[in-house]
């Protein structure tokens, strides 16, 4: 197959480097992103290239407009390639494998869309009524409410509303709806440790159940609370050696290998796995049904031993349904939750853990439900690398190379004193929007609210006369605020959005003689 790659002058070396085996047509435009399909047609016509000799034309992904214009003009299939030359080999490989490119969507974005569609197809298969009926006849699968859970279904996310009795019904509903939007499958009502909140369960829980169109779980070890709330929930978390004989729930139950009444917790992984088997046998003899086993995931410094316990239990009991409290890790480690959740989702895939319990109590764990969902989706696609979607939020998979063009005249930038102006601005992130308040003196005179920086700066320039330097400053700060908004990080004007971990710090110590 003969493929013609279209590019601009600056990107030519990289396109030739990564587009080996293809012919390259270089337009006289410096930056490929400034091209349009109409311009490409114009330049191809001016050239001596016989376009009809090619089987396919790939234009830069950053070109605005449809490649249909080019195809219609020359009668040769034309599509959008990737936005960055470094991704050309991946696109060429996909073409050979029969992947259908788009005339409108850049190839790299299309890969992501295609991966998400494949995930949706996998999930839809697990929603098929006949598939569910067959799966439920096999061991290792149960219903939690109307939600099928187990070895033949995608890993489900249980999102905990911590200390629910201390919240208002409005706060609980807001959190529950947020979790469901983010990808949670089950909403977990977390009770307050050391308290008995029967009244909350009898009066508030029915209202929550009525308003939430999703399975509910009850997170407590208190037998009185389990008895009071069992009717309204679909899953009980948790029962251990100290409570197993006190209750006999009709709903699915999570078993944990502890005796909290006596303060007993088994540290040894082998002993823990055996204890959980013993508890399971006891529960079955008492008439329990729908058992889910949780060997208990611990945070540092006991993370590794708890992983061993999960591994041993899974090897000894290949058909049991497992749950892991991954929120123990994300909430108890001062590291970005994105990578942690990717790792935890992959571990769940390896060990066939059917339920992952998480929460977003601390700001550092914000977004954990969405991140877990993406991690699970990656596993469903067969891996955690090169599957079309990823969890690379702050870092990148490949460096985006570009050729830098210098002018003949090069000068060193110099900072000048800032002159005070009549009006100044304070920038905020409010919910999912940006807000800018203009001040004259100490008096706020106007607040501008918008979704993205360009519309706000345009509105500012429409209403206020400010210097170019002031406009550049606002643009820089608005972009920082917008980045904070996108990654759910706090923004404070004139503060750095990220620390300088990757930069060398130079400490200067000043000594004063006494």
Secondary structure as a PSIPRED ss2 file (coil, helix, strand):
# PSIPRED VFORMAT (PSIPRED V4.0)

   1 X C   1.000  0.000  0.000
   2 X C   1.000  0.000  0.000
   3 X E   0.000  0.000  1.000
   4 X E   0.000  0.000  1.000
   5 X E   0.000  0.000  1.000
   6 X E   0.000  0.000  1.000
   7 X E   0.000  0.000  1.000
   8 X C   1.000  0.000  0.000
   9 X C   1.000  0.000  0.000
  10 X C   1.000  0.000  0.000
  11 X C   1.000  0.000  0.000
  12 X H   0.000  1.000  0.000
  13 X H   0.000  1.000  0.000
  14 X H   0.000  1.000  0.000
  15 X H   0.000  1.000  0.000
  16 X H   0.000  1.000  0.000
  17 X H   0.000  1.000  0.000
  18 X H   0.000  1.000  0.000
  19 X C   1.000  0.000  0.000
  20 X C   1.000  0.000  0.000
  21 X C   1.000  0.000  0.000
  22 X C   1.000  0.000  0.000
  23 X E   0.000  0.000  1.000
  24 X E   0.000  0.000  1.000
  25 X E   0.000  0.000  1.000
  26 X E   0.000  0.000  1.000
  27 X C   1.000  0.000  0.000
  28 X C   1.000  0.000  0.000
  29 X C   1.000  0.000  0.000
  30 X C   1.000  0.000  0.000
  31 X C   1.000  0.000  0.000
  32 X H   0.000  1.000  0.000
  33 X H   0.000  1.000  0.000
  34 X H   0.000  1.000  0.000
  35 X C   1.000  0.000  0.000
  36 X E   0.000  0.000  1.000
  37 X H   0.000  1.000  0.000
  38 X H   0.000  1.000  0.000
  39 X H   0.000  1.000  0.000
  40 X H   0.000  1.000  0.000
  41 X H   0.000  1.000  0.000
  42 X H   0.000  1.000  0.000
  43 X H   0.000  1.000  0.000
  44 X H   0.000  1.000  0.000
  45 X H   0.000  1.000  0.000
  46 X H   0.000  1.000  0.000
  47 X C   1.000  0.000  0.000
  48 X C   1.000  0.000  0.000
  49 X C   1.000  0.000  0.000
  50 X C   1.000  0.000  0.000
  51 X H   0.000  1.000  0.000
  52 X H   0.000  1.000  0.000
  53 X H   0.000  1.000  0.000
  54 X C   1.000  0.000  0.000
  55 X C   1.000  0.000  0.000
  56 X E   0.000  0.000  1.000
  57 X E   0.000  0.000  1.000
  58 X E   0.000  0.000  1.000
  59 X E   0.000  0.000  1.000
  60 X C   1.000  0.000  0.000
  61 X C   1.000  0.000  0.000
  62 X C   1.000  0.000  0.000
  63 X C   1.000  0.000  0.000
  64 X E   0.000  0.000  1.000
  65 X C   1.000  0.000  0.000
  66 X C   1.000  0.000  0.000
  67 X C   1.000  0.000  0.000
  68 X H   0.000  1.000  0.000
  69 X H   0.000  1.000  0.000
  70 X H   0.000  1.000  0.000
  71 X H   0.000  1.000  0.000
  72 X H   0.000  1.000  0.000
  73 X H   0.000  1.000  0.000
  74 X H   0.000  1.000  0.000
  75 X C   1.000  0.000  0.000
  76 X C   1.000  0.000  0.000
  77 X C   1.000  0.000  0.000
  78 X E   0.000  0.000  1.000
  79 X E   0.000  0.000  1.000
  80 X E   0.000  0.000  1.000
  81 X C   1.000  0.000  0.000
  82 X C   1.000  0.000  0.000
  83 X C   1.000  0.000  0.000
  84 X C   1.000  0.000  0.000
  85 X H   0.000  1.000  0.000
  86 X H   0.000  1.000  0.000
  87 X H   0.000  1.000  0.000
  88 X H   0.000  1.000  0.000
  89 X H   0.000  1.000  0.000
  90 X H   0.000  1.000  0.000
  91 X H   0.000  1.000  0.000
  92 X H   0.000  1.000  0.000
  93 X H   0.000  1.000  0.000
  94 X H   0.000  1.000  0.000
  95 X H   0.000  1.000  0.000
  96 X H   0.000  1.000  0.000
  97 X C   1.000  0.000  0.000
  98 X C   1.000  0.000  0.000
  99 X C   1.000  0.000  0.000
 100 X C   1.000  0.000  0.000
 101 X C   1.000  0.000  0.000
 102 X C   1.000  0.000  0.000
 103 X C   1.000  0.000  0.000
 104 X C   1.000  0.000  0.000
 105 X C   1.000  0.000  0.000
 106 X C   1.000  0.000  0.000
 107 X H   0.000  1.000  0.000
 108 X H   0.000  1.000  0.000
 109 X H   0.000  1.000  0.000
 110 X H   0.000  1.000  0.000
 111 X H   0.000  1.000  0.000
 112 X H   0.000  1.000  0.000
 113 X H   0.000  1.000  0.000
 114 X H   0.000  1.000  0.000
 115 X H   0.000  1.000  0.000
 116 X H   0.000  1.000  0.000
 117 X H   0.000  1.000  0.000
 118 X H   0.000  1.000  0.000
 119 X H   0.000  1.000  0.000
 120 X H   0.000  1.000  0.000
 121 X H   0.000  1.000  0.000
 122 X H   0.000  1.000  0.000
 123 X H   0.000  1.000  0.000
 124 X H   0.000  1.000  0.000
 125 X H   0.000  1.000  0.000
 126 X C   1.000  0.000  0.000
 127 X C   1.000  0.000  0.000
 128 X C   1.000  0.000  0.000
 129 X H   0.000  1.000  0.000
 130 X H   0.000  1.000  0.000
 131 X H   0.000  1.000  0.000
 132 X H   0.000  1.000  0.000
 133 X H   0.000  1.000  0.000
 134 X H   0.000  1.000  0.000
 135 X H   0.000  1.000  0.000
 136 X H   0.000  1.000  0.000
 137 X C   1.000  0.000  0.000
 138 X C   1.000  0.000  0.000
 139 X C   1.000  0.000  0.000
 140 X C   1.000  0.000  0.000
 141 X E   0.000  0.000  1.000
 142 X E   0.000  0.000  1.000
 143 X E   0.000  0.000  1.000
 144 X E   0.000  0.000  1.000
 145 X C   1.000  0.000  0.000
 146 X C   1.000  0.000  0.000
 147 X E   0.000  0.000  1.000
 148 X E   0.000  0.000  1.000
 149 X E   0.000  0.000  1.000
 150 X E   0.000  0.000  1.000
 151 X C   1.000  0.000  0.000
 152 X C   1.000  0.000  0.000
 153 X C   1.000  0.000  0.000
 154 X C   1.000  0.000  0.000
 155 X C   1.000  0.000  0.000
 156 X E   0.000  0.000  1.000
 157 X E   0.000  0.000  1.000
 158 X E   0.000  0.000  1.000
 159 X E   0.000  0.000  1.000
 160 X E   0.000  0.000  1.000
 161 X E   0.000  0.000  1.000
 162 X C   1.000  0.000  0.000
 163 X C   1.000  0.000  0.000
 164 X H   0.000  1.000  0.000
 165 X H   0.000  1.000  0.000
 166 X H   0.000  1.000  0.000
 167 X C   1.000  0.000  0.000
 168 X C   1.000  0.000  0.000
 169 X H   0.000  1.000  0.000
 170 X H   0.000  1.000  0.000
 171 X H   0.000  1.000  0.000
 172 X H   0.000  1.000  0.000
 173 X H   0.000  1.000  0.000
 174 X H   0.000  1.000  0.000
 175 X H   0.000  1.000  0.000
 176 X H   0.000  1.000  0.000
 177 X H   0.000  1.000  0.000
 178 X H   0.000  1.000  0.000
 179 X H   0.000  1.000  0.000
 180 X H   0.000  1.000  0.000
 181 X H   0.000  1.000  0.000
 182 X H   0.000  1.000  0.000
 183 X C   1.000  0.000  0.000
 184 X C   1.000  0.000  0.000
 185 X C   1.000  0.000  0.000
 186 X E   0.000  0.000  1.000
 187 X E   0.000  0.000  1.000
 188 X E   0.000  0.000  1.000
 189 X E   0.000  0.000  1.000
 190 X E   0.000  0.000  1.000
 191 X C   1.000  0.000  0.000
 192 X C   1.000  0.000  0.000
 193 X C   1.000  0.000  0.000
 194 X C   1.000  0.000  0.000
 195 X C   1.000  0.000  0.000
 196 X C   1.000  0.000  0.000
 197 X C   1.000  0.000  0.000
 198 X H   0.000  1.000  0.000
 199 X H   0.000  1.000  0.000
 200 X H   0.000  1.000  0.000
 201 X H   0.000  1.000  0.000
 202 X H   0.000  1.000  0.000
 203 X H   0.000  1.000  0.000
 204 X C   1.000  0.000  0.000
 205 X H   0.000  1.000  0.000
 206 X H   0.000  1.000  0.000
 207 X H   0.000  1.000  0.000
 208 X H   0.000  1.000  0.000
 209 X H   0.000  1.000  0.000
 210 X H   0.000  1.000  0.000
 211 X H   0.000  1.000  0.000
 212 X C   1.000  0.000  0.000
 213 X C   1.000  0.000  0.000
 214 X C   1.000  0.000  0.000
 215 X E   0.000  0.000  1.000
 216 X E   0.000  0.000  1.000
 217 X E   0.000  0.000  1.000
 218 X E   0.000  0.000  1.000
 219 X E   0.000  0.000  1.000
 220 X C   1.000  0.000  0.000
 221 X C   1.000  0.000  0.000
 222 X C   1.000  0.000  0.000
 223 X H   0.000  1.000  0.000
 224 X H   0.000  1.000  0.000
 225 X H   0.000  1.000  0.000
 226 X H   0.000  1.000  0.000
 227 X H   0.000  1.000  0.000
 228 X H   0.000  1.000  0.000
 229 X H   0.000  1.000  0.000
 230 X H   0.000  1.000  0.000
 231 X H   0.000  1.000  0.000
 232 X H   0.000  1.000  0.000
 233 X C   1.000  0.000  0.000
 234 X C   1.000  0.000  0.000
 235 X E   0.000  0.000  1.000
 236 X E   0.000  0.000  1.000
 237 X E   0.000  0.000  1.000
 238 X E   0.000  0.000  1.000
 239 X E   0.000  0.000  1.000
 240 X C   1.000  0.000  0.000
 241 X C   1.000  0.000  0.000
 242 X C   1.000  0.000  0.000
 243 X C   1.000  0.000  0.000
 244 X C   1.000  0.000  0.000
 245 X C   1.000  0.000  0.000
 246 X C   1.000  0.000  0.000
 247 X C   1.000  0.000  0.000
 248 X C   1.000  0.000  0.000
 249 X C   1.000  0.000  0.000
 250 X C   1.000  0.000  0.000
 251 X C   1.000  0.000  0.000
 252 X E   0.000  0.000  1.000
 253 X E   0.000  0.000  1.000
 254 X E   0.000  0.000  1.000
 255 X E   0.000  0.000  1.000
 256 X E   0.000  0.000  1.000
 257 X C   1.000  0.000  0.000
 258 X E   0.000  0.000  1.000
 259 X E   0.000  0.000  1.000
 260 X C   1.000  0.000  0.000
 261 X C   1.000  0.000  0.000
 262 X C   1.000  0.000  0.000
 263 X C   1.000  0.000  0.000
 264 X E   0.000  0.000  1.000
 265 X E   0.000  0.000  1.000
 266 X C   1.000  0.000  0.000
 267 X C   1.000  0.000  0.000
 268 X C   1.000  0.000  0.000
 269 X H   0.000  1.000  0.000
 270 X H   0.000  1.000  0.000
 271 X H   0.000  1.000  0.000
 272 X H   0.000  1.000  0.000
 273 X H   0.000  1.000  0.000
 274 X H   0.000  1.000  0.000
 275 X H   0.000  1.000  0.000
 276 X H   0.000  1.000  0.000
 277 X H   0.000  1.000  0.000
 278 X H   0.000  1.000  0.000
 279 X H   0.000  1.000  0.000
 280 X H   0.000  1.000  0.000
 281 X H   0.000  1.000  0.000
 282 X H   0.000  1.000  0.000
 283 X H   0.000  1.000  0.000
 284 X H   0.000  1.000  0.000
 285 X H   0.000  1.000  0.000
 286 X H   0.000  1.000  0.000
 287 X C   1.000  0.000  0.000
 288 X C   1.000  0.000  0.000
 289 X C   1.000  0.000  0.000
 290 X C   1.000  0.000  0.000
 291 X E   0.000  0.000  1.000
 292 X E   0.000  0.000  1.000
 293 X E   0.000  0.000  1.000
 294 X E   0.000  0.000  1.000
 295 X C   1.000  0.000  0.000
 296 X C   1.000  0.000  0.000
 297 X C   1.000  0.000  0.000
 298 X C   1.000  0.000  0.000
 299 X C   1.000  0.000  0.000
 300 X C   1.000  0.000  0.000
 301 X C   1.000  0.000  0.000
 302 X C   1.000  0.000  0.000
 303 X H   0.000  1.000  0.000
 304 X H   0.000  1.000  0.000
 305 X H   0.000  1.000  0.000
 306 X H   0.000  1.000  0.000
 307 X H   0.000  1.000  0.000
 308 X H   0.000  1.000  0.000
 309 X H   0.000  1.000  0.000
 310 X H   0.000  1.000  0.000
 311 X H   0.000  1.000  0.000
 312 X H   0.000  1.000  0.000
 313 X H   0.000  1.000  0.000
 314 X H   0.000  1.000  0.000
 315 X H   0.000  1.000  0.000
 316 X H   0.000  1.000  0.000
 317 X C   1.000  0.000  0.000
 318 X C   1.000  0.000  0.000
 319 X C   1.000  0.000  0.000
 320 X C   1.000  0.000  0.000
 321 X C   1.000  0.000  0.000
 322 X E   0.000  0.000  1.000
 323 X E   0.000  0.000  1.000
 324 X E   0.000  0.000  1.000
 325 X C   1.000  0.000  0.000
 326 X C   1.000  0.000  0.000
 327 X H   0.000  1.000  0.000
 328 X H   0.000  1.000  0.000
 329 X H   0.000  1.000  0.000
 330 X H   0.000  1.000  0.000
 331 X C   1.000  0.000  0.000
 332 X C   1.000  0.000  0.000
 333 X C   1.000  0.000  0.000
 334 X C   1.000  0.000  0.000
 335 X C   1.000  0.000  0.000
 336 X C   1.000  0.000  0.000
 337 X H   0.000  1.000  0.000
 338 X H   0.000  1.000  0.000
 339 X H   0.000  1.000  0.000
 340 X H   0.000  1.000  0.000
 341 X H   0.000  1.000  0.000
 342 X H   0.000  1.000  0.000
 343 X H   0.000  1.000  0.000
 344 X H   0.000  1.000  0.000
 345 X H   0.000  1.000  0.000
 346 X H   0.000  1.000  0.000
 347 X H   0.000  1.000  0.000
 348 X H   0.000  1.000  0.000
 349 X H   0.000  1.000  0.000
 350 X H   0.000  1.000  0.000
 351 X H   0.000  1.000  0.000
 352 X C   1.000  0.000  0.000
 353 X C   1.000  0.000  0.000
 354 X C   1.000  0.000  0.000
 355 X E   0.000  0.000  1.000
 356 X E   0.000  0.000  1.000
 357 X E   0.000  0.000  1.000
 358 X E   0.000  0.000  1.000
 359 X C   1.000  0.000  0.000
 360 X C   1.000  0.000  0.000
 361 X C   1.000  0.000  0.000
 362 X C   1.000  0.000  0.000
 363 X H   0.000  1.000  0.000
 364 X H   0.000  1.000  0.000
 365 X H   0.000  1.000  0.000
 366 X C   1.000  0.000  0.000
 367 X C   1.000  0.000  0.000
 368 X H   0.000  1.000  0.000
 369 X H   0.000  1.000  0.000
 370 X H   0.000  1.000  0.000
 371 X H   0.000  1.000  0.000
 372 X H   0.000  1.000  0.000
 373 X H   0.000  1.000  0.000
 374 X H   0.000  1.000  0.000
 375 X H   0.000  1.000  0.000
 376 X H   0.000  1.000  0.000
 377 X H   0.000  1.000  0.000
 378 X H   0.000  1.000  0.000
 379 X H   0.000  1.000  0.000
 380 X H   0.000  1.000  0.000
 381 X C   1.000  0.000  0.000
 382 X C   1.000  0.000  0.000
 383 X C   1.000  0.000  0.000
 384 X C   1.000  0.000  0.000
 385 X C   1.000  0.000  0.000
 386 X C   1.000  0.000  0.000
 387 X C   1.000  0.000  0.000
 388 X C   1.000  0.000  0.000
 389 X C   1.000  0.000  0.000
 390 X C   1.000  0.000  0.000
 391 X C   1.000  0.000  0.000
 392 X C   1.000  0.000  0.000
 393 X C   1.000  0.000  0.000
 394 X C   1.000  0.000  0.000
 395 X C   1.000  0.000  0.000
 396 X C   1.000  0.000  0.000
 397 X C   1.000  0.000  0.000
 398 X C   1.000  0.000  0.000
 399 X C   1.000  0.000  0.000
 400 X C   1.000  0.000  0.000
 401 X C   1.000  0.000  0.000
 402 X C   1.000  0.000  0.000
 403 X C   1.000  0.000  0.000
 404 X C   1.000  0.000  0.000
 405 X C   1.000  0.000  0.000
 406 X C   1.000  0.000  0.000
 407 X C   1.000  0.000  0.000
 408 X C   1.000  0.000  0.000
 409 X C   1.000  0.000  0.000
 410 X C   1.000  0.000  0.000
 411 X C   1.000  0.000  0.000
 412 X C   1.000  0.000  0.000
 413 X C   1.000  0.000  0.000
 414 X C   1.000  0.000  0.000
 415 X C   1.000  0.000  0.000
 416 X C   1.000  0.000  0.000
 417 X C   1.000  0.000  0.000
 418 X C   1.000  0.000  0.000
 419 X C   1.000  0.000  0.000
 420 X C   1.000  0.000  0.000
 421 X C   1.000  0.000  0.000
 422 X C   1.000  0.000  0.000
 423 X E   0.000  0.000  1.000
 424 X E   0.000  0.000  1.000
 425 X E   0.000  0.000  1.000
 426 X E   0.000  0.000  1.000
 427 X E   0.000  0.000  1.000
 428 X E   0.000  0.000  1.000
 429 X E   0.000  0.000  1.000
 430 X E   0.000  0.000  1.000
 431 X C   1.000  0.000  0.000
 432 X C   1.000  0.000  0.000
 433 X E   0.000  0.000  1.000
 434 X E   0.000  0.000  1.000
 435 X E   0.000  0.000  1.000
 436 X E   0.000  0.000  1.000
 437 X E   0.000  0.000  1.000
 438 X E   0.000  0.000  1.000
 439 X E   0.000  0.000  1.000
 440 X E   0.000  0.000  1.000
 441 X C   1.000  0.000  0.000
 442 X C   1.000  0.000  0.000
 443 X E   0.000  0.000  1.000
 444 X E   0.000  0.000  1.000
 445 X E   0.000  0.000  1.000
 446 X E   0.000  0.000  1.000
 447 X E   0.000  0.000  1.000
 448 X E   0.000  0.000  1.000
 449 X E   0.000  0.000  1.000
 450 X E   0.000  0.000  1.000
 451 X C   1.000  0.000  0.000
 452 X C   1.000  0.000  0.000
 453 X H   0.000  1.000  0.000
 454 X H   0.000  1.000  0.000
 455 X H   0.000  1.000  0.000
 456 X H   0.000  1.000  0.000
 457 X H   0.000  1.000  0.000
 458 X H   0.000  1.000  0.000
 459 X H   0.000  1.000  0.000
 460 X H   0.000  1.000  0.000
 461 X H   0.000  1.000  0.000
 462 X H   0.000  1.000  0.000
 463 X H   0.000  1.000  0.000
 464 X C   1.000  0.000  0.000
 465 X C   1.000  0.000  0.000
 466 X C   1.000  0.000  0.000
 467 X C   1.000  0.000  0.000
 468 X H   0.000  1.000  0.000
 469 X H   0.000  1.000  0.000
 470 X H   0.000  1.000  0.000
 471 X H   0.000  1.000  0.000
 472 X H   0.000  1.000  0.000
 473 X H   0.000  1.000  0.000
 474 X H   0.000  1.000  0.000
 475 X H   0.000  1.000  0.000
 476 X H   0.000  1.000  0.000
 477 X H   0.000  1.000  0.000
 478 X H   0.000  1.000  0.000
 479 X H   0.000  1.000  0.000
 480 X H   0.000  1.000  0.000
 481 X H   0.000  1.000  0.000
 482 X H   0.000  1.000  0.000
 483 X H   0.000  1.000  0.000
 484 X H   0.000  1.000  0.000
 485 X H   0.000  1.000  0.000
 486 X H   0.000  1.000  0.000
 487 X C   1.000  0.000  0.000
 488 X C   1.000  0.000  0.000
 489 X C   1.000  0.000  0.000
 490 X C   1.000  0.000  0.000
 491 X C   1.000  0.000  0.000
 492 X C   1.000  0.000  0.000
 493 X C   1.000  0.000  0.000
 494 X C   1.000  0.000  0.000
 495 X C   1.000  0.000  0.000
 496 X C   1.000  0.000  0.000
 497 X C   1.000  0.000  0.000
 498 X C   1.000  0.000  0.000
 499 X C   1.000  0.000  0.000
 500 X C   1.000  0.000  0.000
 501 X C   1.000  0.000  0.000
 502 X C   1.000  0.000  0.000
 503 X C   1.000  0.000  0.000
 504 X C   1.000  0.000  0.000
 505 X C   1.000  0.000  0.000
 506 X C   1.000  0.000  0.000
 507 X C   1.000  0.000  0.000
 508 X C   1.000  0.000  0.000
 509 X C   1.000  0.000  0.000
 510 X C   1.000  0.000  0.000
 511 X C   1.000  0.000  0.000
 512 X C   1.000  0.000  0.000
 513 X C   1.000  0.000  0.000
 514 X C   1.000  0.000  0.000
